[in-house]
Amino acid sequence: MAEHGVRDFLFAKRKAAERFGVVDGAVLPRNTEIEEALQEYQRLFGGEAHLESLQAQREVALDVMRRLEEFQPRLVGPVLHGTATSHDDVMLHIFADRAETVTFRLMDQGIPFEVGERRTRLNPERVVQQPALRLEIDGQPVEIVVFPLDGIRQAPVSPVDGKPMRRADLHEVESMVDAAYSAGDSRDAMRR
């Protein structure tokens, strides 16, 4: 998952089980264990390159969130959790009465995008198709899932742990980006 950007936990488990000849699915790790292992892997082997890539992805997220501030954007997924690789898209949730409102806003800003859909699990029994927009900022792919206005109250289910997905608002992402700059300055000072 870390080296090839695979984000589907079930696919990754099946591939690993096949590679190692495991036939008993009960012995496969839980998604939370895989997420923890990804974090540890990146801490051990990703080093400065991982931190720089993650910072660049968060800066793109912040840029798009500022551009779409009126839609109460939220950062979700690997870029938020710090497990993103260079293969991962920046994932945002936004909230609007109609998806067209968002597309008009992007067109007004001259940002090219593609329209599609994203399967979203709202709870263990309910999966819906949500409008989604794909765009690219500074070479970084961004996927924006458009929820109805009241969708801000109920986060979709996380594919990692089955609990409501963590969402970070604009101010939290600004804090993350600022904190990384501060940490980078500290690392630079220690090297001198």
KEKE-3310 file (N, C-alpha, C; in steps of 0.2 Angstrom, whole numbers, plus 5000, padded with zeros to 4 digits):
npx = (5004:5010:5020:5014:5003:4991:4974:4963:4959:4954:4957:4971:4974:4969:4978:4990:4988:4987:5000:5007:5002:4991:4976:4966:4956:4953:4965:4971:4976:4967:4960:4963:4975:4983:4983:4990:5002:5006:5008:5019:5028:5030:5036:5048:5054:5050:5055:5062:5057:5044:5038:5039:5032:5019:5017:5016:5005:4995:4996:4991:4978:4974:4974:4964:4953:4952:4948:4936:4929:4916:4908:4911:4922:4930:4944:4949:4954:4969:4978:4975:4977:4990:4996:4997:5004:5014:5006:4993:4977:4972:4959:4943:4928:4914:4900:4884:4869:4867:4876:4880:4882:4894:4902:4900:4907:4920:4922:4921:4933:4942:4946:4950:4940:4934:4918:4910:4906:4905:4906:4899:4899:4887:4882:4883:4874:4870:4874:4878:4878:4888:4889:4905:4920:4934:4950:4965:4979:4994:5000:4995:4983:4966:4951:4935:4921:4904:4892:4875:4869:4865:4873:4885:4883:4883:4896:4903:4906:4921:4933:4943:4941:4927:4920:4913:4920:4934:4935:4943:4942:4945:4952:4959:4967:4975:4982:4989:4997:5005:5011:5019:5028:5034:5040:5049:5057:5063:5070:5079:5087:5093:5101:5111)
npy = (4994:5006:5008:5007:5014:5009:5009:5002:4993:4979:4974:4975:4966:4954:4953:4952:4940:4931:4932:4926:4914:4912:4906:4907:4919:4924:4926:4937:4955:4968:4983:4994:4990:4989:5002:5008:5001:5007:5020:5018:5013:5024:5033:5027:5024:5033:5046:5063:5065:5060:5068:5080:5078:5076:5088:5096:5091:5094:5108:5110:5105:5115:5127:5124:5122:5135:5142:5137:5140:5145:5133:5126:5117:5101:5092:5075:5058:5050:5061:5069:5061:5058:5047:5047:5044:5048:5045:5047:5055:5071:5072:5079:5085:5093:5105:5108:5115:5111:5102:5108:5121:5122:5118:5129:5139:5134:5135:5149:5153:5148:5135:5119:5104:5088:5079:5067:5053:5046:5032:5032:5027:5029:5023:5007:5000:5008:5014:5027:5036:5049:5066:5070:5079:5080:5087:5096:5103:5111:5099:5090:5078:5081:5076:5080:5078:5080:5084:5085:5100:5097:5086:5089:5086:5072:5062:5051:5033:5028:5019:5013:5010:5009:5018:5035:5045:5055:5072:5087:5104:5120:5129:5120:5113:5123:5125:5113:5114:5126:5121:5111:5119:5126:5115:5111:5122:5120:5108:5111:5121:5112:5105:5113)
npz = (5000:5004:4995:4982:4982:4984:4990:4993:5006:5007:4994:4995:5006:5000:4990:4997:5004:4994:4989:4999:5001:5010:5016:5025:5029:5042:5048:5043:5045:5054:5047:5054:5060:5049:5045:5056:5054:5041:5045:5054:5045:5036:5045:5048:5036:5026:5029:5027:5014:5013:5023:5016:5004:5010:5016:5005:4999:5008:5008:4995:4997:5007:4999:4989:4998:5003:4991:4990:5001:5005:5004:5015:5017:5020:5025:5022:5024:5019:5017:5027:5038:5038:5032:5018:5002:4988:4978:4982:4981:4985:4996:4998:5007:5003:5005:4998:4991:4978:4967:4955:4959:4964:4953:4945:4953:4952:4938:4937:4943:4934:4934:4928:4928:4931:4931:4941:4950:4967:4977:4993:5010:5021:5033:5041:5033:5023:5007:4996:4980:4978:4970:4963:4960:4950:4950:4946:4955:4954:4949:4958:4961:4965:4973:4975:4985:4984:4996:5002:5010:5024:5026:5032:5045:5047:5046:5033:5034:5040:5030:5037:5051:5052:5059:5061:5049:5051:5049:5044:5046:5038:5047:5055:5045:5041:5053:5054:5043:5046:5058:5053:5045:5056:5063:5053:5052:5065:5063:5053:5060:5070:5062:5059)
capx = (5000:5014:5024:5011:4997:4984:4970:4958:4961:4952:4961:4978:4974:4969:4985:4996:4986:4989:5007:5010:4998:4986:4969:4962:4955:4953:4972:4973:4976:4962:4961:4966:4982:4986:4984:4996:5008:5008:5011:5026:5033:5032:5040:5054:5057:5048:5059:5061:5054:5037:5036:5039:5026:5013:5016:5014:4998:4991:4996:4986:4971:4972:4973:4957:4948:4951:4945:4929:4927:4909:4905:4913:4926:4933:4950:4948:4958:4976:4982:4973:4979:4997:4998:4997:5010:5014:5001:4986:4974:4969:4951:4939:4921:4911:4893:4881:4862:4867:4883:4881:4884:4901:4905:4900:4912:4926:4922:4922:4940:4946:4949:4947:4938:4929:4912:4909:4902:4909:4902:4900:4895:4885:4882:4885:4869:4868:4879:4875:4882:4888:4893:4912:4923:4941:4954:4973:4982:5001:5001:4992:4976:4961:4944:4930:4914:4899:4887:4870:4870:4865:4878:4890:4881:4885:4902:4903:4909:4928:4935:4948:4938:4920:4917:4912:4926:4937:4935:4946:4940:4950:4957:4963:4972:4980:4986:4993:5002:5009:5015:5024:5033:5038:5044:5054:5062:5067:5074:5084:5091:5096:5106:5116)
capy = (5000:5012:5009:5007:5019:5005:5012:4998:4988:4972:4972:4974:4960:4948:4952:4949:4933:4927:4931:4922:4908:4912:4904:4908:4926:4926:4928:4944:4960:4972:4989:4998:4987:4991:5010:5009:4999:5012:5026:5016:5012:5030:5036:5023:5024:5039:5052:5069:5065:5059:5074:5086:5076:5077:5095:5099:5089:5098:5115:5110:5105:5122:5131:5122:5124:5143:5144:5134:5141:5146:5127:5123:5111:5097:5087:5068:5053:5049:5067:5071:5056:5058:5041:5048:5043:5053:5042:5048:5061:5075:5071:5085:5085:5100:5105:5113:5113:5108:5101:5113:5128:5121:5118:5136:5142:5132:5138:5156:5153:5145:5128:5114:5099:5082:5077:5060:5051:5043:5028:5034:5023:5033:5019:5000:4997:5013:5016:5031:5039:5057:5069:5071:5083:5079:5092:5095:5109:5110:5092:5086:5077:5082:5074:5084:5074:5085:5082:5090:5105:5094:5081:5091:5084:5065:5060:5044:5028:5027:5012:5010:5008:5009:5024:5041:5048:5061:5078:5093:5111:5125:5131:5114:5112:5129:5124:5108:5117:5130:5117:5108:5124:5127:5109:5111:5127:5117:5103:5115:5123:5107:5102:5118)
capz = (5000:5004:4989:4976:4982:4984:4995:4995:5011:5005:4989:4998:5010:4996:4986:5001:5006:4988:4988:5005:5002:5016:5014:5031:5030:5049:5051:5040:5049:5053:5043:5059:5061:5043:5045:5060:5051:5036:5049:5056:5039:5034:5050:5048:5029:5022:5031:5025:5007:5015:5026:5011:5000:5014:5017:4998:4998:5013:5005:4989:5001:5010:4993:4987:5003:5003:4985:4990:5008:5005:5004:5022:5015:5025:5022:5024:5021:5020:5018:5034:5043:5038:5029:5011:4998:4983:4974:4984:4979:4991:4997:5001:5007:5003:5006:4994:4989:4972:4964:4950:4962:4965:4947:4943:4956:4949:4932:4938:4945:4928:4936:4924:4932:4928:4935:4942:4956:4972:4982:5000:5015:5026:5039:5039:5029:5017:5002:4991:4975:4979:4965:4964:4955:4950:4947:4948:4957:4954:4948:4963:4960:4970:4973:4979:4985:4986:5000:5003:5016:5030:5026:5037:5052:5048:5042:5031:5038:5038:5028:5041:5057:5052:5063:5057:5046:5053:5044:5046:5043:5035:5052:5057:5040:5042:5059:5052:5038:5050:5062:5049:5044:5062:5064:5048:5054:5070:5060:5050:5065:5073:5057:5058)
cpx = (5004:5018:5021:5005:4991:4981:4965:4961:4960:4956:4969:4979:4974:4975:4990:4994:4988:4996:5010:5007:4994:4979:4964:4961:4955:4960:4974:4972:4969:4964:4965:4974:4986:4988:4990:5002:5011:5011:5018:5031:5035:5037:5047:5058:5056:5053:5057:5056:5046:5034:5035:5033:5020:5012:5013:5007:4993:4991:4991:4979:4969:4970:4966:4952:4947:4947:4937:4926:4920:4905:4908:4917:4929:4938:4948:4953:4965:4980:4981:4977:4987:5000:4998:5004:5009:5009:4994:4984:4972:4962:4948:4932:4919:4903:4889:4874:4862:4874:4885:4884:4892:4905:4905:4906:4919:4927:4924:4930:4945:4949:4946:4946:4934:4924:4912:4905:4907:4905:4904:4896:4893:4884:4883:4880:4867:4874:4875:4880:4882:4891:4900:4915:4931:4945:4961:4975:4989:5003:4998:4985:4972:4954:4940:4923:4909:4893:4881:4872:4870:4869:4884:4889:4883:4890:4901:4907:4916:4930:4940:4945:4931:4916:4916:4919:4928:4937:4939:4944:4946:4955:4961:4968:4977:4984:4991:4999:5007:5013:5020:5030:5037:5042:5050:5059:5067:5072:5080:5089:5095:5102:5112:5121)
cpy = (5006:5013:5009:5011:5015:5008:5008:4992:4981:4970:4971:4968:4954:4947:4949:4942:4929:4926:4927:4916:4907:4911:4906:4916:4928:4928:4935:4949:4964:4979:4994:4996:4989:4998:5011:5007:5004:5018:5024:5016:5019:5034:5033:5025:5030:5045:5059:5070:5064:5065:5080:5084:5078:5084:5098:5097:5093:5105:5115:5110:5112:5127:5130:5124:5131:5145:5142:5135:5142:5139:5123:5116:5108:5092:5081:5064:5053:5055:5070:5067:5055:5051:5041:5047:5048:5051:5044:5055:5065:5074:5076:5083:5092:5099:5110:5111:5109:5107:5106:5120:5127:5121:5125:5140:5140:5135:5146:5157:5150:5139:5123:5108:5094:5081:5070:5059:5047:5039:5030:5029:5027:5030:5012:4997:5002:5015:5020:5033:5046:5060:5070:5075:5081:5085:5091:5102:5108:5103:5088:5085:5078:5079:5077:5080:5080:5082:5087:5095:5101:5088:5083:5088:5076:5064:5053:5040:5028:5020:5009:5007:5007:5014:5030:5044:5054:5066:5084:5099:5115:5127:5126:5113:5117:5128:5118:5110:5121:5126:5113:5113:5125:5121:5109:5116:5124:5112:5106:5118:5118:5104:5107:5117)
cpz = (5000:4998:4982:4976:4982:4991:4997:5000:5009:4999:4991:5002:5005:4992:4991:5003:5000:4988:4993:5006:5008:5013:5019:5032:5037:5052:5048:5045:5048:5050:5048:5060:5055:5043:5050:5057:5045:5040:5051:5050:5037:5038:5049:5041:5025:5023:5028:5018:5009:5018:5021:5006:5004:5015:5010:4997:5002:5011:4999:4992:5003:5004:4990:4992:5004:4997:4986:4997:5009:5006:5010:5020:5021:5022:5025:5021:5023:5021:5025:5039:5043:5034:5021:5008:4992:4978:4976:4982:4986:4991:5001:5001:5007:5003:5002:4993:4983:4970:4959:4953:4963:4958:4944:4946:4954:4942:4932:4939:4939:4930:4932:4929:4928:4933:4935:4948:4961:4977:4989:5005:5020:5033:5036:5033:5023:5014:4997:4986:4977:4973:4967:4958:4956:4947:4949:4949:4958:4953:4953:4962:4966:4969:4978:4979:4988:4990:5000:5009:5023:5031:5030:5044:5053:5043:5039:5035:5035:5035:5032:5047:5057:5056:5059:5055:5049:5048:5047:5043:5041:5041:5054:5052:5040:5048:5057:5047:5042:5054:5059:5047:5050:5064:5059:5049:5060:5068:5057:5055:5069:5068:5057:5064)
residu = (MET:ALA:GLU:HIS:GLY:VAL:ARG:ASP:PHE:LEU:PHE:ALA:LYS:ARG:LYS:ALA:ALA:GLU:ARG:PHE:GLY:VAL:VAL:ASP:GLY:ALA:VAL:LEU:PRO:ARG:ASN:THR:GLU:ILE:GLU:GLU:ALA:LEU:GLN:GLU:TYR:GLN:ARG:LEU:PHE:GLY:GLY:GLU:ALA:HIS:LEU:GLU:SER:LEU:GLN:ALA:GLN:ARG:GLU:VAL:ALA:LEU:ASP:VAL:MET:ARG:ARG:LEU:GLU:GLU:PHE:GLN:PRO:ARG:LEU:VAL:GLY:PRO:VAL:LEU:HIS:GLY:THR:ALA:THR:SER:HIS:ASP:ASP:VAL:MET:LEU:HIS:ILE:PHE:ALA:ASP:ARG:ALA:GLU:THR:VAL:THR:PHE:ARG:LEU:MET:ASP:GLN:GLY:ILE:PRO:PHE:GLU:VAL:GLY:GLU:ARG:ARG:THR:ARG:LEU:ASN:PRO:GLU:ARG:VAL:VAL:GLN:GLN:PRO:ALA:LEU:ARG:LEU:GLU:ILE:ASP:GLY:GLN:PRO:VAL:GLU:ILE:VAL:VAL:PHE:PRO:LEU:ASP:GLY:ILE:ARG:GLN:ALA:PRO:VAL:SER:PRO:VAL:ASP:GLY:LYS:PRO:MET:ARG:ARG:ALA:ASP:LEU:HIS:GLU:VAL:GLU:SER:MET:VAL:ASP:ALA:ALA:TYR:SER:ALA:GLY:ASP:SER:ARG:ASP:ALA:MET:ARG:ARG)
# end
